[in-house]
Amino acid sequence: MKKTASPLRAALSAAILAPVVAVSFAALHSGPANAQAIVVAPAAPPAPRVEAPPPPRAGYAWDPGHWRYAHGGYVWAPGHWRPVRAGYRWVPGHWIQHGPNWRWVEGHWA
């Protein structure tokens, strides 16, 4: 005899799977270079640290350090070099306020 899922079980499964499917769909259509987790923090990040970039390096762009939100708090991520993409400029990641929270916008080539 074939078992059928109860309406409650089907509704719960749909409620749980819908966000996963939506995020997966968005990641597939934004391309592998843009696939990233959305980071939302409940408070503004601390002021950026003063970080002197090293001397210029041919073929690379400096990505300055920034505060990242992890495990309920901010952690400093030091700057690093990124290989240059010809015809593009590097836009460093930054935090933007979104209502009462803060959202991280990943650095990218523009």
N, CA, C and O atoms as a printed pandas DataFrame, in Angstrom:
     atom_number atom_name residue_name chain_id  residue_number  x_coord  y_coord  z_coord
0              1         N          MET        A               1    0.833   -1.175    0.000
1              2        CA          MET        A               1    0.000    0.000    0.000
2              3         C          MET        A               1    0.883    1.244    0.000
3              4         O          MET        A               1    1.855    1.310    0.752
4              5         N          LYS        A               2    0.561    2.212   -0.819
5              6        CA          LYS        A               2    1.347    3.436   -0.953
6              7         C          LYS        A               2    0.966    4.432    0.145
7              8         O          LYS        A               2   -0.213    4.709    0.364
8              9         N          LYS        A               3    1.998    4.972    0.843
9             10        CA          LYS        A               3    1.744    5.964    1.874
10            11         C          LYS        A               3    1.786    7.357    1.239
11            12         O          LYS        A               3    2.611    7.624    0.366
12            13         N          THR        A               4    0.897    8.231    1.683
13            14        CA          THR        A               4    0.916    9.613    1.213
14            15         C          THR        A               4    1.232   10.504    2.395
15            16         O          THR        A               4    0.857   10.205    3.528
16            17         N          ALA        A               5    1.924   11.601    2.126
17            18        CA          ALA        A               5    2.289   12.544    3.178
18            19         C          ALA        A               5    1.048   13.289    3.648
19            20         O          ALA        A               5    0.161   13.616    2.861
20            21         N          SER        A               6    1.009   13.548    4.948
21            22        CA          SER        A               6   -0.115   14.312    5.487
22            23         C          SER        A               6   -0.008   15.749    4.991
23            24         O          SER        A               6    1.084   16.200    4.649
24            25         N          PRO        A               7   -1.129   16.479    4.947
25            26        CA          PRO        A               7   -1.078   17.878    4.513
26            27         C          PRO        A               7   -0.142   18.714    5.383
27            28         O          PRO        A               7    0.542   19.600    4.870
28            29         N          LEU        A               8   -0.099   18.450    6.686
29            30        CA          LEU        A               8    0.780   19.207    7.584
30            31         C          LEU        A               8    2.240   18.931    7.252
31            32         O          LEU        A               8    3.055   19.851    7.192
32            33         N          ARG        A               9    2.565   17.652    7.034
33            34        CA          ARG        A               9    3.943   17.288    6.700
34            35         C          ARG        A               9    4.359   17.909    5.358
35            36         O          ARG        A               9    5.482   18.392    5.219
36            37         N          ALA        A              10    3.469   17.895    4.391
37            38        CA          ALA        A              10    3.767   18.483    3.084
38            39         C          ALA        A              10    3.979   19.988    3.216
39            40         O          ALA        A              10    4.887   20.540    2.594
40            41         N          ALA        A              11    3.151   20.657    4.020
41            42        CA          ALA        A              11    3.288   22.104    4.216
42            43         C          ALA        A              11    4.599   22.440    4.913
43            44         O          ALA        A              11    5.276   23.395    4.534
44            45         N          LEU        A              12    4.964   21.655    5.938
45            46        CA          LEU        A              12    6.231   21.892    6.646
46            47         C          LEU        A              12    7.421   21.665    5.722
47            48         O          LEU        A              12    8.379   22.438    5.741
48            49         N          SER        A              13    7.366   20.616    4.919
49            50        CA          SER        A              13    8.458   20.346    3.975
50            51         C          SER        A              13    8.615   21.497    2.991
51            52         O          SER        A              13    9.733   21.924    2.704
52            53         N          ALA        A              14    7.507   21.993    2.478
53            54        CA          ALA        A              14    7.557   23.117    1.537
54            55         C          ALA        A              14    8.105   24.360    2.208
55            56         O          ALA        A              14    8.895   25.088    1.606
56            57         N          ALA        A              15    7.696   24.620    3.464
57            58        CA          ALA        A              15    8.171   25.811    4.183
58            59         C          ALA        A              15    9.667   25.740    4.451
59            60         O          ALA        A              15   10.352   26.762    4.438
60            61         N          ILE        A              16   10.171   24.549    4.692
61            62        CA          ILE        A              16   11.601   24.380    4.966
62            63         C          ILE        A              16   12.410   24.436    3.667
63            64         O          ILE        A              16   13.483   25.038    3.630
64            65         N          LEU        A              17   11.905   23.821    2.619
65            66        CA          LEU        A              17   12.656   23.744    1.366
66            67         C          LEU        A              17   12.604   25.016    0.525
67            68         O          LEU        A              17   13.530   25.279   -0.243
68            69         N          ALA        A              18   11.550   25.805    0.652
69            70        CA          ALA        A              18   11.407   26.996   -0.200
70            71         C          ALA        A              18   12.591   27.957   -0.091
71            72         O          ALA        A              18   13.106   28.385   -1.124
72            73         N          PRO        A              19   13.051   28.320    1.132
73            74        CA          PRO        A              19   14.202   29.224    1.195
74            75         C          PRO        A              19   15.470   28.612    0.617
75            76         O          PRO        A              19   16.271   29.315    0.001
76            77         N          VAL        A              20   15.660   27.306    0.808
77            78        CA          VAL        A              20   16.843   26.632    0.269
78            79         C          VAL        A              20   16.815   26.672   -1.252
79            80         O          VAL        A              20   17.823   26.969   -1.892
80            81         N          VAL        A              21   15.671   26.376   -1.819
81            82        CA          VAL        A              21   15.533   26.399   -3.279
82            83         C          VAL        A              21   15.734   27.821   -3.807
83            84         O          VAL        A              21   16.398   28.010   -4.826
84            85         N          ALA        A              22   15.170   28.819   -3.129
85            86        CA          ALA        A              22   15.296   30.213   -3.579
86            87         C          ALA        A              22   16.748   30.659   -3.560
87            88         O          ALA        A              22   17.208   31.287   -4.514
88            89         N          VAL        A              23   17.492   30.344   -2.482
89            90        CA          VAL        A              23   18.899   30.730   -2.392
90            91         C          VAL        A              23   19.705   29.993   -3.448
91            92         O          VAL        A              23   20.568   30.587   -4.094
92            93         N          SER        A              24   19.435   28.705   -3.630
93            94        CA          SER        A              24   20.153   27.926   -4.643
94            95         C          SER        A              24   19.893   28.483   -6.037
95            96         O          SER        A              24   20.818   28.604   -6.840
96            97         N          PHE        A              25   18.648   28.819   -6.327
97            98        CA          PHE        A              25   18.294   29.374   -7.631
98            99         C          PHE        A              25   19.015   30.701   -7.862
99           100         O          PHE        A              25   19.546   30.944   -8.947
100          101         N          ALA        A              26   19.033   31.559   -6.840
101          102        CA          ALA        A              26   19.696   32.858   -6.957
102          103         C          ALA        A              26   21.191   32.675   -7.174
103          104         O          ALA        A              26   21.792   33.389   -7.978
104          105         N          ALA        A              27   21.801   31.723   -6.462
105          106        CA          ALA        A              27   23.237   31.481   -6.616
106          107         C          ALA        A              27   23.553   30.964   -8.013
107          108         O          ALA        A              27   24.563   31.352   -8.601
108          109         N          LEU        A              28   22.703   30.092   -8.552
109          110        CA          LEU        A              28   22.933   29.563   -9.894
110          111         C          LEU        A              28   22.853   30.655  -10.950
111          112         O          LEU        A              28   23.619   30.643  -11.914
112          113         N          HIS        A              29   21.942   31.591  -10.779
113          114        CA          HIS        A              29   21.740   32.607  -11.790
114          115         C          HIS        A              29   22.591   33.846  -11.602
115          116         O          HIS        A              29   22.600   34.722  -12.467
116          117         N          SER        A              30   23.311   33.941  -10.488
117          118        CA          SER        A              30   24.193   35.085  -10.314
118          119         C          SER        A              30   25.605   34.739  -10.754
119          120         O          SER        A              30   26.464   35.619  -10.812
120          121         N          GLY        A              31   25.859   33.490  -11.061
121          122        CA          GLY        A              31   27.161   33.060  -11.538
122          123         C          GLY        A              31   28.063   32.660  -10.381
123          124         O          GLY        A              31   27.861   33.124   -9.259
124          125         N          PRO        A              32   29.050   31.811  -10.627
125          126        CA          PRO        A              32   29.911   31.326   -9.566
126          127         C          PRO        A              32   30.740   32.418   -8.908
127          128         O          PRO        A              32   31.037   32.329   -7.717
128          129         N          ALA        A              33   31.116   33.442   -9.656
129          130        CA          ALA        A              33   31.916   34.513   -9.074
130          131         C          ALA        A              33   31.096   35.344   -8.100
131          132         O          ALA        A              33   31.659   35.964   -7.197
132          133         N          ASN        A              34   29.771   35.370   -8.263
133          134        CA          ASN        A              34   28.929   36.185   -7.397
134          135         C          ASN        A              34   28.187   35.369   -6.344
135          136         O          ASN        A              34   27.454   35.940   -5.536
136          137         N          ALA        A              35   28.359   34.050   -6.333
137          138        CA          ALA        A              35   27.666   33.218   -5.350
138          139         C          ALA        A              35   28.279   33.485   -3.978
139          140         O          ALA        A              35   29.470   33.257   -3.770
140          141         N          GLN        A              36   27.466   33.965   -3.051
141          142        CA          GLN        A              36   27.971   34.309   -1.733
142          143         C          GLN        A              36   26.840   34.267   -0.722
143          144         O          GLN        A              36   25.665   34.395   -1.067
144          145         N          ALA        A              37   27.217   34.088    0.511
145          146        CA          ALA        A              37   26.229   34.092    1.579
146          147         C          ALA        A              37   25.874   35.540    1.918
147          148         O          ALA        A              37   26.712   36.435    1.813
148          149         N          ILE        A              38   24.639   35.754    2.320
149          150        CA          ILE        A              38   24.230   37.083    2.754
150          151         C          ILE        A              38   24.566   37.187    4.230
151          152         O          ILE        A              38   24.135   36.359    5.032
152          153         N          VAL        A              39   25.339   38.210    4.591
153          154        CA          VAL        A              39   25.740   38.418    5.975
154          155         C          VAL        A              39   24.997   39.625    6.509
155          156         O          VAL        A              39   25.104   40.722    5.960
156          157         N          VAL        A              40   24.236   39.423    7.589
157          158        CA          VAL        A              40   23.499   40.510    8.230
158          159         C          VAL        A              40   23.932   40.563    9.682
159          160         O          VAL        A              40   23.937   39.543   10.370
160          161         N          ALA        A              41   24.298   41.753   10.152
161          162        CA          ALA        A              41   24.724   41.947   11.536
162          163         C          ALA        A              41   23.726   42.857   12.246
163          164         O          ALA        A              41   23.154   43.750   11.622
164          165         N          PRO        A              42   23.511   42.640   13.543
165          166        CA          PRO        A              42   22.531   43.428   14.278
166          167         C          PRO        A              42   23.026   44.802   14.726
167          168         O          PRO        A              42   22.234   45.613   15.206
168          169         N          ALA        A              43   24.319   45.073   14.578
169          170        CA          ALA        A              43   24.873   46.359   15.022
170          171         C          ALA        A              43   25.915   46.836   14.015
171          172         O          ALA        A              43   26.477   46.044   13.258
172          173         N          ALA        A              44   26.162   48.136   14.020
173          174        CA          ALA        A              44   27.150   48.718   13.111
174          175         C          ALA        A              44   28.538   48.148   13.399
175          176         O          ALA        A              44   28.860   47.835   14.545
176          177         N          PRO        A              45   29.360   48.015   12.355
177          178        CA          PRO        A              45   30.734   47.545   12.586
178          179         C          PRO        A              45   31.549   48.634   13.270
179          180         O          PRO        A              45   31.207   49.813   13.185
180          181         N          PRO        A              46   32.632   48.242   13.952
181          182        CA          PRO        A              46   33.531   49.245   14.530
182          183         C          PRO        A              46   34.169   50.075   13.418
183          184         O          PRO        A              46   34.093   49.717   12.243
184          185         N          ALA        A              47   34.786   51.164   13.795
185          186        CA          ALA        A              47   35.515   51.990   12.808
186          187         C          ALA        A              47   36.608   51.143   12.176
187          188         O          ALA        A              47   37.223   50.318   12.852
188          189         N          PRO        A              48   36.857   51.340   10.876
189          190        CA          PRO        A              48   37.921   50.552   10.224
190          191         C          PRO        A              48   39.276   50.810   10.882
191          192         O          PRO        A              48   39.551   51.919   11.339
192          193         N          ARG        A              49   40.097   49.804   10.923
193          194        CA          ARG        A              49   41.464   49.954   11.430
194          195         C          ARG        A              49   42.292   50.680   10.379
195          196         O          ARG        A              49   42.031   50.565    9.181
196          197         N          VAL        A              50   43.276   51.417   10.829
197          198        CA          VAL        A              50   44.209   52.062    9.895
198          199         C          VAL        A              50   45.200   50.982    9.479
199          200         O          VAL        A              50   45.911   50.413   10.307
200          201         N          GLU        A              51   45.229   50.723    8.208
201          202        CA          GLU        A              51   46.066   49.648    7.678
202          203         C          GLU        A              51   46.819   50.180    6.472
203          204         O          GLU        A              51   46.224   50.439    5.426
204          205         N          ALA        A              52   48.124   50.343    6.618
205          206        CA          ALA        A              52   48.927   50.855    5.503
206          207         C          ALA        A              52   49.109   49.745    4.472
207          208         O          ALA        A              52   49.612   48.669    4.797
208          209         N          PRO        A              53   48.696   50.007    3.216
209          210        CA          PRO        A              53   48.889   48.964    2.201
210          211         C          PRO        A              53   50.369   48.788    1.894
211          212         O          PRO        A              53   51.140   49.744    1.983
212          213         N          PRO        A              54   50.767   47.586    1.537
213          214        CA          PRO        A              54   52.163   47.369    1.144
214          215         C          PRO        A              54   52.448   48.081   -0.177
215          216         O          PRO        A              54   51.525   48.570   -0.828
216          217         N          PRO        A              55   53.723   48.143   -0.576
217          218        CA          PRO        A              55   54.053   48.783   -1.859
218          219         C          PRO        A              55   53.274   48.130   -3.009
219          220         O          PRO        A              55   52.943   46.946   -2.936
220          221         N          PRO        A              56   52.982   48.893   -4.064
221          222        CA          PRO        A              56   52.226   48.340   -5.204
222          223         C          PRO        A              56   52.864   47.057   -5.740
223          224         O          PRO        A              56   54.082   46.879   -5.710
224          225         N          ARG        A              57   52.007   46.183   -6.223
225          226        CA          ARG        A              57   52.435   44.896   -6.780
226          227         C          ARG        A              57   51.840   44.781   -8.176
227          228         O          ARG        A              57   50.620   44.792   -8.335
228          229         N          ALA        A              58   52.693   44.672   -9.185
229          230        CA          ALA        A              58   52.240   44.616  -10.573
230          231         C          ALA        A              58   51.271   43.450  -10.792
231          232         O          ALA        A              58   51.543   42.313  -10.403
232          233         N          GLY        A              59   50.133   43.763  -11.426
233          234        CA          GLY        A              59   49.163   42.735  -11.754
234          235         C          GLY        A              59   48.185   42.416  -10.631
235          236         O          GLY        A              59   47.393   41.480  -10.742
236          237         N          TYR        A              60   48.237   43.197   -9.541
237          238        CA          TYR        A              60   47.363   42.946   -8.396
238          239         C          TYR        A              60   46.747   44.242   -7.889
239          240         O          TYR        A              60   47.329   45.319   -8.027
240          241         N          ALA        A              61   45.555   44.120   -7.298
241          242        CA          ALA        A              61   44.871   45.251   -6.669
242          243         C          ALA        A              61   44.794   44.963   -5.171
243          244         O          ALA        A              61   44.554   43.826   -4.764
244          245         N          TRP        A              62   44.997   45.993   -4.357
245          246        CA          TRP        A              62   44.939   45.823   -2.903
246          247         C          TRP        A              62   43.489   45.860   -2.439
247          248         O          TRP        A              62   42.762   46.808   -2.737
248          249         N          ASP        A              63   43.073   44.843   -1.719
249          250        CA          ASP        A              63   41.745   44.777   -1.109
250          251         C          ASP        A              63   41.951   45.083    0.371
251          252         O          ASP        A              63   42.483   44.247    1.102
252          253         N          PRO        A              64   41.533   46.280    0.830
253          254        CA          PRO        A              64   41.815   46.662    2.218
254          255         C          PRO        A              64   41.098   45.763    3.226
255          256         O          PRO        A              64   40.097   45.118    2.915
256          257         N          GLY        A              65   41.641   45.745    4.435
257          258        CA          GLY        A              65   41.046   44.965    5.507
258          259         C          GLY        A              65   39.660   45.495    5.858
259          260         O          GLY        A              65   39.320   46.633    5.534
260          261         N          HIS        A              66   38.867   44.662    6.520
261          262        CA          HIS        A              66   37.507   45.053    6.893
262          263         C          HIS        A              66   37.046   44.212    8.083
263          264         O          HIS        A              66   37.638   43.182    8.406
264          265         N          TRP        A              67   35.998   44.670    8.711
265          266        CA          TRP        A              67   35.380   43.900    9.780
266          267         C          TRP        A              67   34.410   42.909    9.158
267          268         O          TRP        A              67   33.583   43.289    8.330
268          269         N          ARG        A              68   34.501   41.647    9.546
269          270        CA          ARG        A              68   33.518   40.657    9.122
270          271         C          ARG        A              68   32.758   40.206   10.364
271          272         O          ARG        A              68   33.296   40.223   11.471
272          273         N          TYR        A              69   31.532   39.811   10.175
273          274        CA          TYR        A              69   30.682   39.398   11.290
274          275         C          TYR        A              69   30.669   37.887   11.360
275          276         O          TYR        A              69   30.295   37.221   10.394
276          277         N          ALA        A              70   31.075   37.335   12.499
277          278        CA          ALA        A              70   31.116   35.880   12.657
278          279         C          ALA        A              70   30.869   35.515   14.110
279          280         O          ALA        A              70   31.409   36.145   15.019
280          281         N          HIS        A              71   30.064   34.511   14.319
281          282        CA          HIS        A              71   29.809   33.963   15.654
282          283         C          HIS        A              71   29.348   35.027   16.649
283          284         O          HIS        A              71   29.759   35.018   17.809
284          285         N          GLY        A              72   28.498   35.939   16.193
285          286        CA          GLY        A              72   27.918   36.928   17.091
286          287         C          GLY        A              72   28.773   38.153   17.359
287          288         O          GLY        A              72   28.457   38.934   18.257
288          289         N          GLY        A              73   29.846   38.344   16.606
289          290        CA          GLY        A              73   30.689   39.517   16.820
290          291         C          GLY        A              73   31.517   39.840   15.591
291          292         O          GLY        A              73   31.582   39.063   14.638
292          293         N          TYR        A              74   32.149   41.005   15.634
293          294        CA          TYR        A              74   32.993   41.431   14.519
294          295         C          TYR        A              74   34.426   40.952   14.716
295          296         O          TYR        A              74   34.957   40.972   15.827
296          297         N          VAL        A              75   35.039   40.523   13.620
297          298        CA          VAL        A              75   36.414   40.051   13.604
298          299         C          VAL        A              75   37.122   40.776   12.461
299          300         O          VAL        A              75   36.564   40.899   11.370
300          301         N          TRP        A              76   38.341   41.255   12.698
301          302        CA          TRP        A              76   39.085   41.960   11.657
302          303         C          TRP        A              76   39.654   40.966   10.646
303          304         O          TRP        A              76   40.273   39.969   11.017
304          305         N          ALA        A              77   39.435   41.255    9.369
305          306        CA          ALA        A              77   40.007   40.472    8.270
306          307         C          ALA        A              77   41.035   41.373    7.600
307          308         O          ALA        A              77   40.656   42.376    6.996
308          309         N          PRO        A              78   42.318   41.052    7.685
309          310        CA          PRO        A              78   43.345   41.933    7.116
310          311         C          PRO        A              78   43.263   42.025    5.594
311          312         O          PRO        A              78   42.723   41.140    4.931
312          313         N          GLY        A              79   43.809   43.109    5.059
313          314        CA          GLY        A              79   43.827   43.314    3.617
314          315         C          GLY        A              79   44.688   42.271    2.915
315          316         O          GLY        A              79   45.517   41.604    3.534
316          317         N          HIS        A              80   44.472   42.148    1.611
317          318        CA          HIS        A              80   45.239   41.187    0.817
318          319         C          HIS        A              80   45.195   41.598   -0.656
319          320         O          HIS        A              80   44.394   42.440   -1.062
320          321         N          TRP        A              81   46.063   40.989   -1.428
321          322        CA          TRP        A              81   46.135   41.269   -2.862
322          323         C          TRP        A              81   45.129   40.431   -3.627
323          324         O          TRP        A              81   44.866   39.282   -3.274
324          325         N          ARG        A              82   44.565   41.015   -4.682
325          326        CA          ARG        A              82   43.662   40.310   -5.606
326          327         C          ARG        A              82   44.259   40.438   -7.014
327          328         O          ARG        A              82   44.691   41.523   -7.403
328          329         N          PRO        A              83   44.285   39.349   -7.773
329          330        CA          PRO        A              83   44.769   39.466   -9.156
330          331         C          PRO        A              83   43.859   40.420   -9.945
331          332         O          PRO        A              83   42.635   40.370   -9.823
332          333         N          VAL        A              84   44.468   41.273  -10.739
333          334        CA          VAL        A              84   43.727   42.256  -11.531
334          335         C          VAL        A              84   42.939   41.572  -12.641
335          336         O          VAL        A              84   43.403   40.604  -13.244
336          337         N          ARG        A              85   41.738   42.090  -12.902
337          338        CA          ARG        A              85   40.955   41.677  -14.068
338          339         C          ARG        A              85   41.036   42.819  -15.065
339          340         O          ARG        A              85   40.593   43.932  -14.781
340          341         N          ALA        A              86   41.591   42.550  -16.207
341          342        CA          ALA        A              86   41.788   43.593  -17.215
342          343         C          ALA        A              86   40.472   44.275  -17.560
343          344         O          ALA        A              86   39.467   43.613  -17.819
344          345         N          GLY        A              87   40.488   45.617  -17.561
345          346        CA          GLY        A              87   39.313   46.393  -17.930
346          347         C          GLY        A              87   38.351   46.636  -16.777
347          348         O          GLY        A              87   37.295   47.235  -16.982
348          349         N          TYR        A              88   38.687   46.188  -15.567
349          350        CA          TYR        A              88   37.816   46.367  -14.404
350          351         C          TYR        A              88   38.561   47.097  -13.302
351          352         O          TYR        A              88   39.790   47.176  -13.316
352          353         N          ARG        A              89   37.808   47.630  -12.344
353          354        CA          ARG        A              89   38.409   48.214  -11.147
354          355         C          ARG        A              89   37.834   47.497   -9.937
355          356         O          ARG        A              89   36.680   47.068   -9.956
356          357         N          TRP        A              90   38.631   47.365   -8.888
357          358        CA          TRP        A              90   38.198   46.660   -7.687
358          359         C          TRP        A              90   37.373   47.597   -6.801
359          360         O          TRP        A              90   37.812   48.702   -6.481
360          361         N          VAL        A              91   36.184   47.154   -6.409
361          362        CA          VAL        A              91   35.327   47.887   -5.468
362          363         C          VAL        A              91   35.387   47.103   -4.160
363          364         O          VAL        A              91   34.867   45.990   -4.086
364          365         N          PRO        A              92   36.019   47.670   -3.120
365          366        CA          PRO        A              92   36.149   46.936   -1.856
366          367         C          PRO        A              92   34.793   46.637   -1.222
367          368         O          PRO        A              92   33.826   47.374   -1.420
368          369         N          GLY        A              93   34.737   45.557   -0.464
369          370        CA          GLY        A              93   33.528   45.216    0.275
370          371         C          GLY        A              93   33.222   46.308    1.288
371          372         O          GLY        A              93   34.118   47.031    1.723
372          373         N          HIS        A              94   31.971   46.424    1.657
373          374        CA          HIS        A              94   31.582   47.454    2.620
374          375         C          HIS        A              94   30.257   47.094    3.281
375          376         O          HIS        A              94   29.475   46.308    2.746
376          377         N          TRP        A              95   30.020   47.675    4.441
377          378        CA          TRP        A              95   28.783   47.469    5.188
378          379         C          TRP        A              95   27.799   48.573    4.846
379          380         O          TRP        A              95   28.182   49.738    4.734
380          381         N          ILE        A              96   26.519   48.211    4.678
381          382        CA          ILE        A              96   25.470   49.208    4.479
382          383         C          ILE        A              96   24.368   48.939    5.499
383          384         O          ILE        A              96   24.085   47.794    5.853
384          385         N          GLN        A              97   23.764   50.019    5.955
385          386        CA          GLN        A              97   22.678   49.855    6.915
386          387         C          GLN        A              97   21.415   49.453    6.164
387          388         O          GLN        A              97   21.091   50.017    5.118
388          389         N          HIS        A              98   20.714   48.476    6.710
389          390        CA          HIS        A              98   19.487   47.970    6.104
390          391         C          HIS        A              98   18.466   47.871    7.233
391          392         O          HIS        A              98   18.391   46.856    7.926
392          393         N          GLY        A              99   17.682   48.934    7.411
393          394        CA          GLY        A              99   16.760   48.990    8.555
394          395         C          GLY        A              99   17.579   49.066    9.827
395          396         O          GLY        A              99   18.518   49.859    9.905
396          397         N          PRO        A             100   17.247   48.254   10.833
397          398        CA          PRO        A             100   18.013   48.284   12.080
398          399         C          PRO        A             100   19.302   47.440   12.002
399          400         O          PRO        A             100   20.119   47.474   12.922
400          401         N          ASN        A             101   19.478   46.701   10.925
401          402        CA          ASN        A             101   20.633   45.813   10.779
402          403         C          ASN        A             101   21.640   46.369    9.782
403          404         O          ASN        A             101   21.412   47.396    9.143
404          405         N          TRP        A             102   22.751   45.669    9.670
405          406        CA          TRP        A             102   23.804   46.025    8.717
406          407         C          TRP        A             102   24.056   44.829    7.817
407          408         O          TRP        A             102   24.106   43.693    8.288
408          409         N          ARG        A             103   24.215   45.079    6.521
409          410        CA          ARG        A             103   24.416   44.016    5.536
410          411         C          ARG        A             103   25.774   44.206    4.858
411          412         O          ARG        A             103   26.144   45.321    4.489
412          413         N          TRP        A             104   26.505   43.111    4.701
413          414        CA          TRP        A             104   27.814   43.135    4.059
414          415         C          TRP        A             104   27.637   43.020    2.554
415          416         O          TRP        A             104   26.938   42.131    2.066
416          417         N          VAL        A             105   28.280   43.933    1.819
417          418        CA          VAL        A             105   28.313   43.883    0.355
418          419         C          VAL        A             105   29.716   43.441   -0.011
419          420         O          VAL        A             105   30.688   44.159    0.223
420          421         N          GLU        A             106   29.813   42.262   -0.584
421          422        CA          GLU        A             106   31.112   41.677   -0.932
422          423         C          GLU        A             106   31.854   42.549   -1.945
423          424         O          GLU        A             106   31.238   43.164   -2.816
424          425         N          GLY        A             107   33.196   42.596   -1.820
425          426        CA          GLY        A             107   34.009   43.296   -2.807
426          427         C          GLY        A             107   33.838   42.640   -4.167
427          428         O          GLY        A             107   33.581   41.439   -4.260
428          429         N          HIS        A             108   33.982   43.439   -5.225
429          430        CA          HIS        A             108   33.767   42.893   -6.563
430          431         C          HIS        A             108   34.457   43.756   -7.615
431          432         O          HIS        A             108   34.857   44.892   -7.359
432          433         N          TRP        A             109   34.581   43.181   -8.793
433          434        CA          TRP        A             109   35.161   43.903   -9.928
434          435         C          TRP        A             109   34.025   44.612  -10.671
435          436         O          TRP        A             109   32.988   44.010  -10.948
436          437         N          ALA        A             110   34.225   45.883  -10.988
437          438        CA          ALA        A             110   33.219   46.644  -11.721
438          439         C          ALA        A             110   33.835   47.267  -12.963
439          440         O          ALA        A             110   33.144   47.952  -13.718
